[in-house]
Amino acid sequence: VETCCAIGVRDLYKMQKIKAVVVLKTPTASEEKLKAELVSYCRIYLAAYAAPSQIEFVKDLPLTKLGKVDYQSLEREENKNLGT
């Protein structure tokens, strides 16, 4: 993993769930296996409510003018895709 960002995604049951958006150092063919490994790792080392329920691999993350990850635009885009 090169960079990642955790965002809150609307959920009907929990109100909000965690989604990790991840940029990989080198793309891999077995993304599903890697997703399972990352979720397993997070469940071991993070509290249950903080572990992501979804993982999405992207090529790059949006940045603010200061060079920080723009998590708000990621949340807006994700919630827009959900139709909320």
N, C-alpha and C positions, 0 to 999 in steps of 0.2 A: 504494500500500500504506500503510495506516495503522499496523498492528501485525502482527507475525508471531512465530511460535515454531517452532523446529525440534525434533522429537522423534525418538527412536529407536523403530523398529517392528521386531518380530521378523520374520526372514526365514529360510527353510529353507536357502538357498544361502550367504548372507553372514553369517548369525547375526543381523545387525541392519542395517537400512537407514534412511536419513534421510527424514522426511516433514515438509514445511513446512505449517503451519496458518496461514492468512493472513486478516486482516480488511482489506477494501478500504475506501478512503475513500468512493468512490461505486461502487455496483454497476454492473456492465457486462454487456451481453448476450452478448458474445463471450468467455466465460470460458475456453474451450479455447484460443483464440489467446493470451490473457493467460498461461495456464499455460505454454504453449510458450515465450513470451518470457521468463518468469521462470526457467524451467529453463535456457534458453540463456544468460541473464545469469549465473546461478550457475555454470554450467560454465566460463565465461570467467574469472570473478573469484575462484572458490574452488577449493581442491584437489579432485581427483576424488572422494576419499572423503568430503568434506564437502558436496558438492552434493546437494540433495534429489532423490530419484527420483520422489517423488509430491508433489503440491500439492493442498491442500483449502482451499476458501474457506468461511469461517464468518461469522456475524453479529457474534459477540463471543467473546473468550477468557475462560476462568475465571481469577479472580484470587484470590490469597491474602489473608489479613487485612491484610497490609502493602501491598497494591495491586500486587504483582508477578504476572506470568503464572504460573499454577499448571501448569507443564509436567508434573509427576508425575501429575496427574489426567488430563491429555490422553493420556499414555502408557498409563495403566491402562485408560482407556476404549477406546483403539485396540486394545490387546492383548486386551481382553475381547471386542471385536467380531471379532477373528481367531480366537477360540476357544482361546486359550492361557492 
